[in-house]
């Protein structure tokens, strides 16, 4: 097992770059879990509103009382400059002026040009306030049209709109029903980038080192057979890949617990296992065609990032253009992400065992094809040297 021991010694010297990727990825997964577990339900937003009442009527005072129920009234200067400064420095979210004749217009059924506002356009806060105010004015107008006095209409509108509605937040986590939870889904999705990057950056330099002329000639001169050399090298590669897979999945088990060990979660683990096999084949191909160890990091970034963007890891597949999708289908990571979408029922996919295992089969076919190409190139290189 001399070749195996030498392989592991070289591998241990190259573990730093792999561990950096793994630690960062697990840390991000931990942060994602913490942020999702600390999510709160719906909470109403109270804004700081400055109101100037130029009408000074029962109806205008009723509007102010309604606003006070939902928001906080603040005082700012009376000049336009002072009001704009308050808006700029966020002392007030909205500067509202109730125009003179407000009550008379409401009595006659008019609902436009009742107010003058200074706002920051396009923000959700102003949209929220405007929708509340328009709903109030519309309700008052309905009561007035029904024969109510303006005072009675304002009172009834305020009561009707103050009625609280119970809000129930439905969680997207369907892990209890076997569907892949959102946390596990995203963990497995971004795993595609990590497996490809870590495999190339960690294994390729080791394989290239073991294939150096001096080392390969020395091994060929020894009593170790070619089959034994291949077996020991393969064993070293499998130990690395198994260790990487176990570390990542152990971290996932700690982070997500029962969310991972559902029926769909186990399918996700199977999908990841097939991906790591495919990643190993990609690594073998790159180690055969790579000109030097110095270029491995560049190749790793180009391959891992390129496939991640084109295949739907960083950009959802349903948002990719038709040309990108067509190109992505020629890469194994695309089918890994598609399988993950199927078991997670994301991006418009519906779960189907048939579709899922079709994606698994395509990945395995890519692995076999890449391995065959790598062996052919390696054989041609050996023949050319001899």
Secondary structure as GFF3:
##gff-version 3
##sequence-region A 1 386
A	DSSP	alpha_helix	2	13	.	.	.	ID=ss1
A	DSSP	alpha_helix	15	37	.	.	.	ID=ss2
A	DSSP	beta_strand	48	53	.	.	.	ID=ss3
A	DSSP	alpha_helix	58	70	.	.	.	ID=ss4
A	DSSP	beta_strand	72	73	.	.	.	ID=ss5
A	DSSP	alpha_helix	80	88	.	.	.	ID=ss6
A	DSSP	beta_strand	94	98	.	.	.	ID=ss7
A	DSSP	alpha_helix	102	107	.	.	.	ID=ss8
A	DSSP	beta_strand	115	119	.	.	.	ID=ss9
A	DSSP	alpha_helix	124	145	.	.	.	ID=ss10
A	DSSP	alpha_helix	150	162	.	.	.	ID=ss11
A	DSSP	three_ten_helix	175	177	.	.	.	ID=ss12
A	DSSP	alpha_helix	182	210	.	.	.	ID=ss13
A	DSSP	alpha_helix	213	221	.	.	.	ID=ss14
A	DSSP	alpha_helix	226	256	.	.	.	ID=ss15
A	DSSP	three_ten_helix	257	259	.	.	.	ID=ss16
A	DSSP	alpha_helix	263	289	.	.	.	ID=ss17
A	DSSP	three_ten_helix	293	295	.	.	.	ID=ss18
A	DSSP	alpha_helix	296	311	.	.	.	ID=ss19
A	DSSP	three_ten_helix	317	319	.	.	.	ID=ss20
A	DSSP	alpha_helix	322	328	.	.	.	ID=ss21
A	DSSP	alpha_helix	332	344	.	.	.	ID=ss22
A	DSSP	alpha_helix	353	385	.	.	.	ID=ss23
###
